[in-house]
């Protein structure tokens, strides 16, 4: 009777198999039902870890993921649990799931702060942050559906918290500012660049003038994307001029000079518009003051010639 019952159960199990073998089979040696696809977990954490690593090295990431998860569930307090979670992050990278990989690395440091892979994990997180930083914004019908730079900001902030005294912590502070630049949040970018200078004053990006240039560039972009403001424009020009004085050998000096010229054109245009407004209101003297300022301070701009023409109209030569 028992044999008949066993055969009936076995036949039922086999009938549900869709891949040529049963999902669960009875093992007389262990006295248990076993899944041939996932054999019993190994008797100790090291064996389970080594078993999972084999699949990772063969790039069988799906199976590796399952085996590392089994390791973490069965042996959460083992030293191999830490190693397993680290590898699990690498598995998600192999599966092209970068954000899930970052979350796994983040939890690895949180759960095992003394694991010994801090630098390695911070570097991997940094590479993932860089990946999201460089992604284009997804749009449908002109609407922004995703801002990958927001994920990059989350990642770089986490690295700063986890590993502030490593090279990756420093670079994450810098890249955080670059993220804000890409999102056109110029004030936030400037604030983060200044934090970089304060926290990493000896870093090559500070010593070379790169950060000073990025701050000046942020002022520049903020001005061009906003209504004219003479004080802010003058501040941006001052930042660029200081950059040239402090870092005369920097490769961006020529580019900086072009941006100064562009800002001066921008300033002269604003002054010319103000003069035109006063002229329309019959405030001739105020208009004359602005035209003279353009000629005196921004004589190299295209607006200077227009200002001279307007001044001649206001001060006609005697016949």
WOWO-V748366 format. One record per helix or strand of 2 or more residues. SS is the DSSP state (H for helix, E for strand). FROM is the first residue (numbers start at 1). TO is the last residue. If there is no record, write none. Layout:
BEGIN
SS_FROM_TO ; SS_FROM_TO
END
This chain:
BEGIN
H_2_15 ; E_25_27 ; E_32_35 ; H_45_57 ; H_61_74 ; H_79_94 ; H_98_111 ; H_118_133 ; E_138_140 ; E_143_146 ; H_148_162 ; H_167_182 ; H_186_199 ; H_204_207 ; H_210_224 ; H_230_246 ; H_253_280 ; H_284_297 ; H_302_314
END
